[in-house]
Amino acid sequence: MVQVSGDGANKGAGATGQPCFPSSEERRRIRGLASTSSSAERRTARRRARAAPRAPLLLLATAKAAAGPWERGARNYAAPSTCARGGLQIGIRPPIVNGPMPARPLVALLDGRDCTVEMPILKDVATVAFCDAQSTQEIHEKVLNEAVGALMYHTITLSRQDLEKFKALRVIVRIGSGYDNVDIKSAAELGIAVCNIPSSSVEETADSTLCHILNLYRRVTWLHQAMREGNRASSVEQIREVAGGAVRIRGETLGIIGLGRVGQAVALRAKSFGFNVIFYDPYLPDGVERSLGLQRVGTLQDLLMHSDCITLHCSLNEHNHHLINDFTIKQMRQGCFLVNTARGGLVDEKALAQALKEGRIRGTALDVHESEPFSFAQGPLKDAPNVICTPHTAWYSEQASIESREDAAKEIRRAITGHIPDALRNCVNKEYLLLAAQWSGIDPATVHPELNGAAAYRFPPGVVGVANPGLPEPPVAEGIVAHGIPSVSHSAPRTPSPGETSKLDADREIPADQ
């Protein structure tokens, strides 16, 4: 890089904030390629040029300086150089063909660090940041102060105290179906819409559920462990001992609690294996069971008493926490199987462990747990027999992961370019929002001029890093105008009148999965 002082070559260029470029002769001299009398002298010149100190490359500090020659169409500048501004050496970025990018609102991925799927969808309307945090204490102050949209998985929890730390947040999108790790009522009172992505992992979760059910009935996991331990099962007696507990599936009754998307997918798969399928879901409209060829029971107790295997497919709320507890376990058939791929808080693991030890429950398969990440070394299930545990992965496949992330980014985009909450497809606290405050459209006038570019930023405490996405430009639909979301102060909720009714007062006890 060429160092140009304020009184040196190209004088005046630095004062205007325009980049300064060395002449061809200067470039040849720097590279040690000027005409010399011998090859030895040329080699010496090259060594001296390499050993000379080089000025650090910095980003232009102001928008005026950034509007350099590329704004006028210049595109053929090879290497970055420096210019003088009051003796300060300022580096320039490589030329930007389409000019400086417009100001964009900030969208943050809270508990992840891979934004390669989201950026092609959001790069023309927002700046995408990633925090890779496990709690709000690990989120950079810039995100807390300026982020208007947030993407999150299930590994971070947002209570009211956490939500109050965000000063400009307008929308949260949970990449997945469950949203029990977000206080949606408090979010609505603070003017924050909460959305989920309910459909992308339906097939994967249903397939994993059937895998667990078949594993319990055919004891594949325990047979594999016996083989690993050296048990060859060469005689019929040894086979009976090793495979003891295996059960014929045809004619068994599978009870499904919550017949939402995943519950229906499980029911259709289970029927093909010969299960008699019954379900309990008091919030499902009448007639669905007839269209699916299923049997509906009127109470949870009826399902527990008549099921040989029970699988949970309902969301978690304050009303159905520990739905499976010591009392409900005693209502189950002796030797029943239990499968849970929904939410860990639905099952009281202490009561489950005791029932497994006593033989009241023959076996259980859990993909979700009360405490995650799950460890066999800790918790009540460490000494319980006939337990299969997986680390909350029933939802995952590469295709489902990409689809859910794309859908989440599209939901954020709808929030930025449309009206909240009307433009959102899966807003789970819309009723709370309408009750808490009067919503209006997004004002496109207020933007964040300091947030430019389509790179993904990571904000660890005290450090700001930039990661180049290196992704192709996505097609932009015609007619879409990128609006900034204004930074808002969260207002107090409106108190309903004494005679005003609300659907929120009747939270359902066992809502089906989304």
N, C-alpha and C positions, 0 to 999 in steps of 0.2 A: 504494500500500500504506500502511496506517495503522501508524504506529510507536507502540507502547504501552510505556511504561516500567514498571518493576517497581512503582512507587508510583502510577501513573496510573490511567486508566480501566480498568474490568474487572479490578481488582486481585484477585489470587488465581488467576485463570484460568491465567496462565502458570506459576504454581508447581505446578499439578497436571499440567502438560504438555498441557492441552487447548487447541485453537485458540481465539483470541479474535476476535470479529467486531465491526466498528463499527456504531453505530446508524444508522438511516436518515438522521437529520439529519446525522451525521458524513459519510456517503457523499455526500450532496448538497453539503455544504460543500467536500469535497475536489474534487469534480468541477466546482466553480464554478457549481453550479446552485441555490444557495440563493436565496430570494426577494430581489430587489434592486429598486431604484426605476426602473432604465432598462436598455435593452438594451446600452448602452455599458458600464455597470458589470458586467453579466453577462459580456460579452466580456473585460473586464479580469480578472475573477475566473478565467475559463478559462485565460487566458494565464499568470497567476500559478501556477495549479495544475499546468500543464504544465511550467513552469520549475522547480518545486520538486524537490529531490533525492529519488530513490526508493530504498528499501532493496532490496538484492539478494534474489532468491528462492532459498532454500536448501531442501534436502531435510531432513526431520526426522531427527535424529541417532540416535534410539533407537526401539525397537519400541514402548515404552510411549507415547511421544508420537505415534507413527504410528497408534495405536489411538484415533483421534479420533472425531468425531461420526458418520462414515460407518459405523463399526462398529455403531452403534445404529440404522442405517437412514437417517441424514440424507443427502439427495441433492441438495438444491436450493441449494447454496452457489455463488454466481456467481463471484466473483473471489477469488484467494488473498489472505490477510492475514497478519499476523504477531502473535505473542504474546511476552510477556517471560519469560525464564528467566534470572535472574541478570544482567539487562541485555543478554543476547544476543538478537538478533532472529532468529527461526526462521521460515522460510516453510513452508507446508503444500502438499502435492500436491493436485491435483484429487481429488474424492471417488472412492473405489473402491467400486463397487456391492456386490461380493461379499466385501469385507473384505480385509485384508492377505493377500498370497499366501504359501503355505507355503514353508519352506526347501527348496532344490533343489540337487542336485549341479551342478558346472560341466562343461559340454561345450564344447570349443573347435574351431573350424575353423582349422587351422593356416596353410594357404597360400591362403586366399581371404578375401573380405570380404562376400559376398552370402549371407545366411542366411535369405532370405525363403521358401525352399522348406522348409528344415529346421525352422524355428520352429513352424509350425502342428502339427507332429508331436510336437515335444519340449517345447513351452512349458508343459505341465501337469506335467512330470516333471523338467525340468532348466532351468538357465540356459544360454543359448547365447551364446558369445563368438566373436569372430573376430579373428585376429591379422594376416592378410595378410603372412606372413613367408616368407622364402626360406631361412632357416636357424633353428635353435633360438636363436641369438644374438639374433635379432630378436623372440623371444617374451617377452611380459611375465612378470615374476616371479610374479605372482598366478596366471597360467595354469600355470606350471611347478610351483607348489606345491600347487594345489588342483584342477586339472582331472582328472576321473576318466575322461573319454571324449574322444577326439580324432577329428576328421574330416580327411581330407587328400586332395589330388590327387597328381599325379606330379611336381610342381615343387619338392618339398622332400624331403630325404633324412634318414632317421632311422637312424643307426648306434647301436652300443651306447653310445658316449659321449653321444650325444644322448638316448637313452632314459633313461639314468641321471639326467638333469637333472629328469625328471618325478617328483615325490615321491608322487603319489597315483593315477597313471594305471593304469587297469584294462583298457581296451579301445581299440583303434585300428581305424577303418574306412577303408579306402582306397576313395575314390569312383572306381571303375573296376576293371578286371580284373587288371592287373599290380601286383605288390607287391614287385618287386625293389628298390625304394627304401626298404624297411624290413628291418631285420635281424630276421627272425622268430624265429630260434633264441635270440638274446639277449633278445628281447621275452618269450619263454616263460620263460626263466631268471629274468627280473625279474617274472614274474607278470602279464604283459600279453598279452591275447588280440588277435590281428590278424585282421581280416576283409577281404574284398574284395566287390565287386559285379560278378559275372562275366557277367551276361546282358543288361544293359540296352542295350549298344551292339553287339550281335552283328550285327544287320542293317546298321547304318551302316558297321562295319568291313568286312564282306563286300562291300557295295556299293562302298566306296572301293577295295578291292583289285581288284575287277573293272574299275573305272574306270582304275586304273593299268595293268592288263594290256592292256586295249583301247587305251589311249593308246600303249603301247609297240608294239603290233602295227600300229596304224593311223596312228601318228605325228601325232596331232592337235596336240600342243603345238608341234612343230617346224614344221608347216605354218602354224600361227597366227603364229609368230615370223617366218616368211618373208614372210607378208602384211604384217605390221607394218613390216618392213624395206623394203617397196616392191616385192617380187618378185611380178609379176602372173601368172607361169606361163601365158602365152598360147599357147604351142606345146606339142606333145606332148613334145618333147625337154626343154623347161623343166619340164613336169610330172614327167617321169621323174627329173629332177635334184632337184627339190624333194621329191617323195614317195618318193625312193629309200630302200629299207629296209622299206617297208610289206609286210606278210606276210598271206596268207590264214590265217584262224583254223581253219577246219574241218580236222580231221585232225591238228592240232598236239597235242602231249602236255604237259599241265600237271602238274607235280609239286608236291605239297603236303606240307610237313614239319610234322607235328602236326595230327591230325584231331580237334580239339576242337569246340566250338560254332562258332567262326568258320570253322575249316577245313572243316567239313561244309557250312556255308552257302555258302562259296566254291565248293566242289565241285559243289553242285546248280546254282548259277548258271552255272558254267563249262560244264557239260554242255549247257545249253540253247543255248550259243553254238557248240557243235560240238567242244569239246575232248575228247580222250581223257584222263581223269583217273586219275593214279596217286598213291599217298600212302605215306608212311613214318611209322609211329607204333608203336613196340614195346610201348607200354603200353596200347594200345586192345584191348579184348576181341575175340576171334575172332568173325566173323560180321557185324560192322558193315558191312564192305565189301560183303557180299552184299545187305544190306537197302538200301544206297544205290546199288548198281550200280557200284561202283568197283573198281579193281584195286589190290591191296596188294603192296608189294615188301618183301623181307625185310631189306634193309640200306640204309643211307644211300647207299652207293656205287652201288647199283643205281638208286636214284632220280636221282642226279646224272648218271649215264651215259645215261639214257633220257628225260630231260625236255628239252623245248624252252623251257619257261619254268618257273621255280621260285619258289614263294611260301612265305614263312615264317609259321607260325601256332603257335609254341610259346613258352612262357614262358621267362624268362631265369634261370639259376642259375649256380653256380660251375662246373658241369660242362660246360655248353654255351656258355660265353662264347667269342665268335669262332668259332662253328660254321662260318661261311663264311669261310675263310681262304685263303691261297695254295695250300695242299695240296688242299683240297676244290674250289677253283675249277679246278684243273688236271684234276680228274676230271669236270668238266662237259663237255657237248657244246660244240663250237666255235660261237660266236655265240648262246649261250643268253641268255635274259632273266632278270633277277632282280628280285623284288618283295619288300619287307619292310614290313609294317604291324604287326609284333609288338613287338619290342624292339630298340633300336639296338645294344646290346651283342652281338647275335647275329652281326653282320657286322664283319669287319676292314676298315675303310674304306680303309686304305692299300693292302691287297692288292686290293680292289675297284677303286680308282682305276687301279692299274697294269694290271689286266686289261682295263679299258675302253680305256685308251690303246693296248694291244696288240691289241685286237679279239677277245680270247677271250670277253668278254661283250659282246653287241651293244648292250645298253641296260639301265638299271636305274631303278626307281622306288622311292623311299624316303620313308616318312612318319615314320620314327623314325631317330634318329642316335645315334652314340656320345656326342657332346657336344650337349646341348640347353640353351638354345635354339640352333638351328642357324643358321649364317651361311655363305653361299657364299664370303665373303671370307676365311674362315679354314677350316683343315682340308684334308685331302688331296684332296677332291673338287672343289676350286675350278677346276682346269684339266682335269678329266676330261670327255670328250664323252658325249653321249647320256644325260644324267642328269636325272631329274625328282625334285624334292624338295618335300614339303609339311611344314608345321610341326606334326607330331604332332596332326593333326586328323581322322584317318580315323574316329575313334570318335564324332565330334561330330554331333549334330543337336539342335535345341531340345527335341524330345520325349525323346531319349535322355538329355540332360543332366538334365532334370527327373526322369525316372524313376530314374536312378542316384542322384540326391541324395535322393529320397524313400526309396528302398530303404536307403540308408546311414543315414538318420535312423531308420528303423524298426529297423535292426539295433542302433543305439545304444539305442533304447527297450527292445528285448528284453533288452539287457545290464543296464539299470537295473531293470527290473521282473521279470526272471527270474533264472536261474542261469547263471553263466559256467563253462565254455563250452557247456553243454548247450543253452541257449536260443538260441544263435547258429546261424544257418543256413549261413554261409559262413566259418567260422573256419579259416584256412589253417595255423595252427600248433597245432591241437588236440592232435596227437600229442606235440609237444614239450611242451605244457603238462602233459599227463598224465604225461609222463616226468619233468618238472622238479619238480612239486609236486603235492600233494593238494589239489584244488579243492573248495570248499564253496559253498553258496548265499550270496547277498548278504544281509548283515545290514541290516534296515531301520531299526535303532535309531539309527545314527550319521548325522547330516545336517550340512549346512553352513548355519547360521542366517544368516550374513552374505550369502548369495547368494540374493536374492529377485528376483522379477519375471520377465517373459517378454521383456524387451528384449534386444537384441543388444549386447554390449559389445565395444569394441575397446580393446586394451591396448598402445599403443605405449610405448616406454621412458619412464617417468616421467609418463605422462598416461593418464587413464582417460576414455573418451568413451562416450556412450550414444546409440544409434540406435533410434528408435521404429519398430517393424516395421509398425504400421498394418495388421495382417492380421486377418481374422475369426477368431472362436474355432472351432477344429476340433471335430468330434464326438468324444467320449471313449467308448471301448468300455466296456460294463458289466463289472464285475468286476475291472478293472485298478486296482491300488493302486500309487501312486507311492512308491517306496522310494528312499532315499538310498544311494549307494554309499560305504562307509566308506573313509576314507583309510588306506592300508595301507603298511607298509614291505616292500620287496621282499626276500624271503628267498633264500638261496643254493639252487641246484638240488640235488635229491636225486641222489646218485651211484648208478647202477644196479648191481646185483650182478653179479659176473663172469659168471654163467651166464644173465643176463637178455638176451633178444633184443629187438630194436627194429626196426620198419619204417623208421626214419629212417636206418639205416645204408646203405640202398640207395636213395639219391637218384637219381631217374631222370635220364637224360642229356638227353632231349629231351621234357619233359612237354608235353602238348597244352595249348592255351590253355584257360582256365577257361570 
